[in-house]
Amino acid sequence: MEMSRNDYGYPDMGEIEITPAQKEELRFLKKVMDRAMEDYMRDNNPKTKETYTRRREDLRMFVAKLRSKGIIL
């Protein structure tokens, strides 16, 4: 029996809405990552690159956690 998959390639688990707290955390992580990216583009030094990479990974992990719960963003 083949599992159906949505447009994002994740198993179809029914539609689960993002909570207000999750939405706010997502917005915060995006804002922090954007700021780190701007700093990196302006300074282009190893410390700002490391900060940007860490912030991008934090956002990626959070989104992956939401998607594993069936929340499609």
Backbone as JSON, one array per atom type, in Angstrom:
{
  "sequence": "MEMSRNDYGYPDMGEIEITPAQKEELRFLKKVMDRAMEDYMRDNNPKTKETYTRRREDLRMFVAKLRSKGIIL",
  "N": [[0.84, -1.19, 0.0], [0.68, 2.11, -0.95], [1.71, 5.18, 0.48], [0.02, 8.28, 0.39], [1.29, 11.38, -0.77], [1.88, 14.81, -0.12], [2.28, 17.99, -1.86], [4.79, 18.71, -0.98], [6.2, 16.45, -0.54], [5.91, 15.12, 1.83], [4.41, 12.64, 3.98], [0.84, 12.28, 3.76], [-0.85, 13.56, 6.34], [-3.13, 14.67, 7.19], [-4.56, 17.89, 7.69], [-2.87, 20.1, 9.74], [-2.97, 22.87, 11.77], [-0.77, 25.62, 12.28], [0.25, 26.76, 15.46], [-0.39, 29.82, 17.3], [1.87, 30.44, 18.91], [3.91, 28.92, 17.68], [3.9, 30.15, 15.19], [4.77, 32.7, 15.88], [7.33, 32.1, 16.87], [8.53, 31.15, 14.53], [8.45, 33.47, 12.96], [10.16, 35.07, 14.5], [12.59, 33.6, 14.35], [13.11, 33.8, 11.6], [13.47, 36.55, 11.36], [15.76, 36.97, 12.96], [17.61, 35.41, 11.54], [17.64, 36.8, 9.1], [18.74, 39.25, 9.93], [21.28, 38.37, 10.73], [22.23, 37.51, 8.25], [22.35, 39.93, 6.84], [24.34, 41.23, 8.35], [26.5, 39.53, 7.82], [26.75, 39.84, 5.03], [27.51, 42.48, 4.93], [29.87, 42.66, 6.54], [31.4, 40.3, 6.05], [33.14, 38.43, 7.44], [34.74, 35.7, 9.25], [33.47, 35.32, 11.78], [30.89, 36.53, 11.58], [29.92, 35.01, 9.51], [29.79, 32.48, 10.69], [27.86, 32.97, 12.66], [25.63, 33.58, 11.03], [25.36, 31.12, 9.68], [24.71, 29.42, 11.82], [22.26, 30.55, 12.68], [20.7, 30.18, 10.39], [20.63, 27.4, 10.33], [19.24, 26.91, 12.72], [16.7, 27.9, 12.03], [16.11, 26.19, 9.88], [15.99, 23.69, 11.19], [13.83, 24.1, 12.93], [11.7, 24.46, 11.13], [11.76, 21.95, 9.9], [11.02, 20.36, 12.07], [8.39, 21.23, 12.48], [7.24, 20.43, 10.05], [7.56, 17.68, 10.26], [5.62, 17.13, 12.08], [3.41, 17.4, 10.58], [2.63, 19.88, 9.77], [2.22, 22.13, 7.26], [4.02, 24.64, 5.74]],
  "CA": [[0.0, 0.0, 0.0], [1.5, 3.31, -1.09], [1.23, 6.36, 1.21], [-0.1, 9.46, -0.45], [2.19, 12.45, -0.36], [1.43, 16.13, -0.56], [3.17, 18.66, -2.81], [6.11, 18.88, -0.4], [6.85, 15.16, -0.41], [5.69, 14.54, 3.15], [3.2, 11.79, 4.03], [-0.4, 12.99, 4.01], [-1.23, 13.28, 7.72], [-4.23, 15.55, 7.54], [-4.1, 19.27, 7.82], [-2.67, 20.56, 11.1], [-2.67, 24.29, 11.74], [0.32, 26.12, 13.1], [-0.27, 27.5, 16.61], [0.13, 31.2, 17.37], [3.23, 30.42, 19.47], [4.81, 28.43, 16.63], [3.96, 31.18, 14.17], [5.6, 33.77, 16.4], [8.71, 31.61, 16.9], [8.98, 31.11, 13.14], [8.7, 34.86, 12.57], [11.35, 35.51, 15.23], [13.78, 32.95, 13.79], [13.36, 34.39, 10.28], [14.0, 37.9, 11.57], [17.13, 36.83, 13.47], [18.44, 34.93, 10.44], [17.79, 37.91, 8.14], [19.7, 40.2, 10.5], [22.61, 37.75, 10.65], [22.63, 37.5, 6.84], [22.74, 41.3, 6.5], [25.64, 41.46, 8.99], [27.49, 38.74, 7.08], [26.96, 40.45, 3.72], [28.17, 43.77, 5.13], [31.21, 42.49, 7.12], [32.08, 39.19, 5.38], [34.25, 37.87, 8.19], [34.4, 34.36, 9.73], [32.55, 35.32, 12.92], [29.53, 36.79, 11.12], [29.52, 33.85, 8.7], [29.43, 31.42, 11.64], [26.58, 33.35, 13.25], [24.61, 33.41, 10.0], [25.18, 29.68, 9.45], [24.02, 28.89, 12.99], [20.87, 31.04, 12.65], [20.03, 29.5, 9.27], [20.4, 26.01, 10.76], [18.16, 26.95, 13.72], [15.45, 28.05, 11.29], [15.88, 24.95, 9.12], [15.6, 22.62, 12.13], [12.48, 24.4, 13.42], [10.77, 24.17, 10.04], [11.73, 20.49, 9.74], [10.25, 19.83, 13.2], [6.98, 21.49, 12.2], [6.81, 19.58, 8.93], [7.45, 16.28, 10.72], [4.35, 17.05, 12.8], [2.35, 17.48, 9.6], [2.3, 21.27, 9.5], [2.78, 22.56, 5.99], [4.19, 26.09, 5.76]],
  "C": [[0.88, 1.25, 0.0], [0.86, 4.47, -0.31], [1.08, 7.51, 0.23], [0.81, 10.54, 0.1], [1.66, 13.77, -0.9], [2.47, 16.75, -1.5], [4.61, 18.79, -2.3], [6.84, 17.56, -0.21], [6.69, 14.51, 0.94], [4.44, 13.68, 3.14], [1.97, 12.63, 4.36], [-0.92, 12.62, 5.39], [-2.47, 14.07, 8.13], [-3.68, 16.94, 7.76], [-4.04, 19.67, 9.29], [-2.27, 22.02, 11.02], [-1.52, 24.63, 12.67], [-0.29, 26.93, 14.26], [0.26, 28.92, 16.6], [1.56, 31.27, 17.93], [4.24, 29.96, 18.44], [4.98, 29.47, 15.54], [4.88, 32.32, 14.61], [7.07, 33.35, 16.46], [9.31, 31.56, 15.51], [9.33, 32.51, 12.65], [9.97, 35.39, 13.23], [12.62, 34.91, 14.63], [14.12, 33.5, 12.41], [14.0, 35.77, 10.42], [15.45, 37.86, 12.04], [18.07, 36.37, 12.36], [18.67, 36.03, 9.41], [18.8, 38.94, 8.64], [21.12, 39.66, 10.41], [23.12, 37.73, 9.21], [23.08, 38.91, 6.41], [24.11, 41.63, 7.1], [26.75, 40.76, 8.22], [27.8, 39.39, 5.72], [27.72, 41.77, 3.84], [29.62, 43.57, 5.57], [32.04, 41.42, 6.43], [33.32, 38.73, 6.13], [33.81, 36.53, 8.79], [33.39, 34.34, 10.89], [31.1, 35.56, 12.48], [29.02, 35.65, 10.24], [29.07, 32.71, 9.61], [28.08, 31.71, 12.28], [25.44, 33.14, 12.27], [24.32, 31.93, 9.76], [24.4, 29.04, 10.59], [22.55, 29.3, 12.99], [20.06, 30.36, 11.54], [19.7, 28.06, 9.64], [19.29, 25.94, 11.81], [16.81, 27.03, 13.03], [15.12, 26.77, 10.53], [15.39, 23.83, 10.01], [14.18, 22.85, 12.65], [11.44, 24.07, 12.36], [10.65, 22.66, 9.82], [10.9, 19.84, 10.85], [8.76, 20.05, 12.96], [6.46, 20.57, 11.1], [6.68, 18.12, 9.34], [6.17, 16.05, 11.51], [3.15, 17.16, 11.86], [1.91, 18.9, 9.28], [3.01, 21.7, 8.23], [2.84, 24.09, 6.0], [4.18, 26.66, 4.36]]
}
